[in-house]
Amino acid sequence: MSTEIQVPMSGMIARILVNVGDQIDEDDELLILEAMKMENPIFATAGGVVKEIKVKVGQSVSADEVLVLIE
């Protein structure tokens, strides 16, 4: 079963801190979202292996858009 990590607010992807295939734990930082002139870390809501990263650095994202799939 996959876990979808969604963006909580609109913004731009400033950094991606993980790669496909990485083993992660719950609460690990996955991405940095730049929104409202602040850098906001996006954390894993579950542990597992990063299956897919659906965004790129510099990409604009909207609230509730899926960023990362964890399996």
N, C-alpha and C positions, 0 to 999 in steps of 0.2 A: 504494500500500500504506500503510495506516495504522499508526501506532505508538501503543500504549496505554500511558499513564502510570498506574501502579497505586500505591496507598498501601502503604507498607511495614509499617505498624502501625495499630492502632485509634486513633482520636482525633477531633478536631473541626477543621473547616476554619476557620482564623482569618482568612486573607486570600487573595484571588485576585489575582495580579499580572499576568495576561494577559487578553486579550479574544479572542473568536472572530475569526479573520481576521488576527491578529498573526503576523508572520514572526519565528520564533525560531531560535536556534542551540542545538546540543547544549550541555548544562550550564547553560543559562539557568534562573533560578528561575521556577517557575510558580505555586506555591502555598505557603502557610505552614500547616503542620499543627500543632495544639496537642495534645501527648500527654505524659503524665507531667509536667505542669506546665512543660513546655519548648516553645519554638517550634522546629519542625523544618522547614527548607526542603525542598521537593520540586523536583527538577531535571529538566529535559528529558533524555531518553536519546538523542534524535535531533533534528536540525534539521528545519525545515519550517514549515508554516502550521497554526495552531491551528484544527482543524476543529470541535471540540465540547468544551464544558466541562460535565461531567456532575454537578457538585456546586455547592452554594451556600454562602456564608459562614454559619457557625453550624451547618452540617449535621454530624452524627456519621457517621463512616465506619468500616468494618471493614477489616482487613488484606486485601490483594489486590483491593480494590474499584477499578474503573476510574474515574479522576478526569478525565483529559483525553485527547482523541484528536488526534494530530498527523498531518498528511498531507504 
